Amino acid sequence: MNIIVLIKQIPDSEALVTISEDGAMLNIEQKFAMNLFDEYALEEALRIKEKHRGKVKAITLGSGKAVEALRTGIAMGADEAMLLEDEVFLDGDGYATAFVLSKAIAKEPFDIILCGRQAIDDDRGEVGQMVAQLLGLPHVGSIVKLDIADGAAVAEVAVESGKEVVKVQLPAVFTAQKGLNEPRVPLIVGVMKAMKAQIPRVTAADLGLTAVQTGKQGSKVKVVKYSLPKKTSAVQFLSGEPREAAIEAVRILMDVERVI
């Protein structure tokens, strides 16, 4: 059983993020971590390997610093890792990222592809589905349970007021969400192994791709400008009897805020 896990290095939740003066880019403090939902995906891959045997390979696209996320994956138990690193890969949208990932995956033997349902930095939740589409594979999103047997997978998906059970033939792509499992904490032996691991870098040339197919040039979505959310007004407390307070609240909404 060969399992590929797509992971992403994202800004740490405590990292300081500011917008440049011209609004064209984000300035992010150099604090990073593995995407939370990708941890669930990796943990599930490791559990499948432990039950059915096989190999787990973690792949990410990013700058050289993204190798830290891959080392975390190896420390948790991944057998191999690959970094897709090239200047032409940078600043791409979900499509450009999925396109490069799909080309790299196509060169690997695999039965299952797992990734997080979304990256908590941009929250778009699109790369996993796009990878499945580009590879012509079935996709089951936001799974909370996964069973593998006889070349097929049965997945449970949380839906409004219940769960949906889906069966697909392998190979297939699955995106993980909270509730699927509890990611393990790497043991010191795993950390030491990760520190020594040689992680290969793969460039656009290695994948037979050109600059216009990847990164910013290959993107379908162009970022025009970043801006901060509009600041909300301070909370106003109304005193007096409930009836009087309600009348005053309606007056404010009509005459001041003009929302009704």
C-alpha positions as CSV (number, residue, x, y, z in Angstrom):
1,M,0.0,0.0,0.0
2,N,1.6,3.2,-1.2
3,I,0.2,6.3,0.4
4,I,1.0,9.9,-0.6
5,V,0.3,12.7,1.8
6,L,0.2,16.3,0.6
7,I,1.2,18.7,3.3
8,K,1.6,22.5,3.5
9,Q,3.8,24.7,5.7
10,I,1.7,27.6,6.9
11,P,2.4,30.6,9.2
12,D,2.2,29.8,12.9
13,S,-1.1,31.0,14.4
14,E,0.9,33.4,16.5
15,A,3.0,34.8,13.6
16,L,2.6,38.5,12.9
17,V,1.1,39.2,9.5
18,T,1.0,42.7,8.0
19,I,0.0,44.1,4.6
20,S,2.6,46.0,2.5
21,E,1.9,49.7,2.0
22,D,0.8,49.2,-1.6
23,G,-1.4,46.3,-0.6
24,A,0.3,44.0,-3.1
25,M,1.7,41.4,-0.7
26,L,1.7,40.1,2.9
27,N,4.6,40.4,5.2
28,I,4.7,37.3,7.4
29,E,6.8,36.8,10.5
30,Q,9.2,33.8,10.1
31,K,7.2,31.4,12.3
32,F,5.8,28.4,10.6
33,A,4.1,25.0,11.3
34,M,2.5,22.1,9.5
35,N,-1.1,22.8,8.5
36,L,-3.4,21.3,11.2
37,F,-5.7,19.4,8.8
38,D,-2.6,17.9,7.1
39,E,-1.6,16.4,10.4
40,Y,-4.9,14.4,10.4
41,A,-4.2,13.3,6.9
42,L,-0.7,12.1,7.8
43,E,-1.8,10.4,10.9
44,E,-4.4,8.5,8.9
45,A,-1.8,7.5,6.4
46,L,0.4,6.1,9.1
47,R,-2.5,4.1,10.6
48,I,-3.3,2.6,7.2
49,K,0.4,1.7,6.8
50,E,0.5,0.0,10.2
51,K,-2.6,-2.0,9.4
52,H,-1.9,-2.9,5.8
53,R,1.8,-2.3,5.5
54,G,3.3,-0.2,2.8
55,K,5.0,3.2,2.5
56,V,4.0,6.8,3.3
57,K,5.5,9.6,1.3
58,A,5.0,13.3,2.3
59,I,5.1,15.9,-0.5
60,T,5.0,19.7,-0.2
61,L,5.4,22.6,-2.5
62,G,7.2,25.7,-1.2
63,S,10.4,27.4,-0.5
64,G,13.4,25.8,1.2
65,K,12.0,26.5,4.6
66,A,9.1,24.2,3.9
67,V,11.5,21.3,4.4
68,E,10.8,21.8,8.1
69,A,7.2,20.6,7.6
70,L,8.5,17.5,5.8
71,R,10.9,16.8,8.6
72,T,7.9,16.9,11.0
73,G,6.2,14.4,8.8
74,I,9.2,12.1,8.9
75,A,9.4,12.5,12.7
76,M,5.8,11.4,12.9
77,G,6.5,8.3,10.8
78,A,6.5,9.1,7.1
79,D,9.0,6.9,5.2
80,E,10.0,9.4,2.6
81,A,9.5,13.1,1.7
82,M,9.8,15.3,-1.4
83,L,10.1,19.1,-1.7
84,L,8.8,20.7,-4.8
85,E,11.1,23.8,-4.8
86,D,11.5,26.3,-7.7
87,E,11.2,30.0,-7.9
88,V,8.6,29.6,-10.7
89,F,6.4,27.6,-8.3
90,L,6.0,30.5,-5.9
91,D,3.0,32.8,-5.6
92,G,0.6,30.4,-7.4
93,D,-3.1,30.0,-6.7
94,G,-4.8,26.7,-5.8
95,Y,-4.9,25.6,-9.4
96,A,-1.2,26.2,-10.1
97,T,-0.3,24.4,-6.9
98,A,-2.5,21.4,-7.7
99,F,-1.1,21.3,-11.2
100,V,2.5,20.9,-10.0
101,L,1.5,18.5,-7.3
102,S,-0.4,16.3,-9.8
103,K,2.6,16.2,-12.1
104,A,4.9,15.1,-9.3
105,I,2.4,12.5,-8.0
106,A,2.0,11.0,-11.5
107,K,5.6,9.9,-11.3
108,E,5.1,8.0,-8.1
109,P,3.4,4.7,-7.4
110,F,0.4,5.2,-5.2
111,D,-2.9,3.7,-4.0
112,I,-4.1,6.5,-1.8
113,I,-3.6,10.3,-1.7
114,L,-4.5,12.1,1.6
115,C,-4.4,15.8,2.4
116,G,-6.1,18.2,4.7
117,R,-9.5,19.5,3.7
118,Q,-8.1,23.0,3.7
119,A,-5.1,25.1,4.7
120,I,-5.9,27.3,7.6
121,D,-3.9,30.2,6.2
122,D,-6.1,30.8,3.1
123,D,-9.0,28.6,4.0
124,R,-10.0,27.9,0.4
125,G,-10.2,24.1,0.6
126,E,-9.5,23.5,-3.1
127,V,-6.2,21.8,-3.8
128,G,-7.2,18.3,-2.9
129,Q,-10.2,18.3,-5.2
130,M,-8.2,19.8,-8.0
131,V,-5.4,17.2,-7.7
132,A,-8.1,14.5,-7.9
133,Q,-9.6,16.2,-11.0
134,L,-6.2,16.6,-12.7
135,L,-5.3,12.9,-12.1
136,G,-8.7,11.7,-13.0
137,L,-9.3,10.1,-9.6
138,P,-12.4,9.8,-7.4
139,H,-12.4,12.2,-4.4
140,V,-14.1,12.1,-1.0
141,G,-13.8,15.3,1.0
142,S,-13.8,16.1,4.7
143,I,-13.8,12.5,5.9
144,V,-14.1,11.5,9.6
145,K,-13.5,7.8,9.1
146,L,-11.7,5.6,6.5
147,D,-11.6,1.9,6.1
148,I,-9.5,0.1,3.4
149,A,-10.2,-3.4,2.1
150,D,-10.0,-5.4,-1.1
151,G,-8.8,-2.5,-3.3
152,A,-11.6,-0.2,-2.2
153,A,-12.2,2.4,0.5
154,V,-15.3,3.2,2.6
155,A,-15.3,6.7,4.0
156,E,-17.6,8.6,6.3
157,V,-18.3,12.2,5.7
158,A,-19.9,14.6,8.2
159,V,-22.9,16.3,6.7
160,E,-25.6,18.4,8.1
161,S,-27.6,16.5,10.7
162,G,-25.7,13.2,10.1
163,K,-23.0,11.3,8.3
164,E,-22.7,10.1,4.7
165,V,-21.0,6.8,3.9
166,V,-19.2,6.7,0.5
167,K,-17.5,3.7,-1.2
168,V,-14.9,4.2,-3.9
169,Q,-12.4,2.1,-5.7
170,L,-8.7,2.8,-5.2
171,P,-6.7,4.8,-6.2
172,A,-8.5,7.8,-4.8
173,V,-8.0,11.1,-3.1
174,F,-9.3,11.9,0.4
175,T,-9.3,15.1,2.4
176,A,-9.2,14.9,6.2
177,Q,-10.8,17.0,8.8
178,K,-11.0,17.2,12.6
179,G,-12.5,14.1,14.1
180,L,-10.8,11.6,11.8
181,N,-8.1,10.8,14.4
182,E,-5.8,12.3,17.0
183,P,-2.3,13.0,15.4
184,R,0.6,11.5,17.3
185,V,3.4,13.3,19.0
186,P,6.7,12.4,17.4
187,L,9.1,10.3,19.5
188,I,12.7,11.4,20.0
189,V,13.8,8.6,17.8
190,G,11.6,9.9,15.0
191,V,12.9,13.4,15.5
192,M,16.5,12.2,15.2
193,K,15.7,10.3,12.1
194,A,14.1,13.4,10.6
195,M,17.1,15.6,11.3
196,K,19.3,13.2,9.4
197,A,17.0,12.5,6.5
198,Q,18.0,13.6,3.0
199,I,15.0,15.2,1.4
200,P,15.2,15.5,-2.4
201,R,14.3,18.8,-4.2
202,V,12.3,18.6,-7.4
203,T,12.3,21.6,-9.8
204,A,10.0,22.5,-12.7
205,A,12.6,21.2,-15.2
206,D,12.5,17.8,-13.4
207,L,8.8,17.6,-14.0
208,G,9.0,18.9,-17.6
209,L,7.2,22.1,-16.8
210,T,7.8,25.7,-17.9
211,A,7.4,28.9,-16.0
212,V,4.2,29.9,-17.7
213,Q,2.5,26.6,-16.5
214,T,3.3,27.2,-12.8
215,G,3.3,29.7,-10.0
216,K,2.0,33.2,-10.6
217,Q,2.1,32.8,-14.4
218,G,0.1,29.6,-14.4
219,S,-2.5,30.8,-11.9
220,K,-6.2,31.3,-12.8
221,V,-6.8,33.7,-9.9
222,K,-4.9,37.0,-9.7
223,V,-4.6,38.8,-6.3
224,V,-5.3,42.5,-7.0
225,K,-4.9,43.8,-3.4
226,Y,-4.9,42.8,0.2
227,S,-6.9,44.9,2.7
228,L,-7.8,44.7,6.4
229,P,-11.3,44.0,7.5
230,K,-13.5,47.0,8.2
231,K,-13.3,47.9,11.8
232,T,-16.5,47.5,13.7
233,S,-17.9,50.2,16.0
234,A,-17.5,49.8,19.7
235,V,-20.2,47.9,21.6
236,Q,-22.9,50.2,23.0
237,F,-24.8,49.2,26.1
238,L,-28.4,50.5,26.5
239,S,-29.6,51.2,30.0
240,G,-33.1,51.6,31.3
241,E,-36.2,49.3,31.2
242,P,-36.3,46.6,28.5
243,R,-39.0,48.4,26.5
244,E,-37.2,51.7,26.5
245,A,-33.9,50.0,25.6
246,A,-35.6,48.1,22.7
247,I,-37.1,51.4,21.4
248,E,-33.7,53.1,21.6
249,A,-32.0,50.1,19.8
250,V,-34.5,50.3,16.9
251,R,-33.9,54.1,16.7
252,I,-30.2,53.6,16.4
253,L,-30.5,50.9,13.8
254,M,-32.9,53.1,11.7
255,D,-31.5,56.6,12.1
256,V,-27.8,56.1,13.0
257,E,-26.7,52.8,11.4
258,R,-29.4,52.9,8.7
259,V,-29.5,49.0,8.5
260,I,-33.3,48.8,8.8
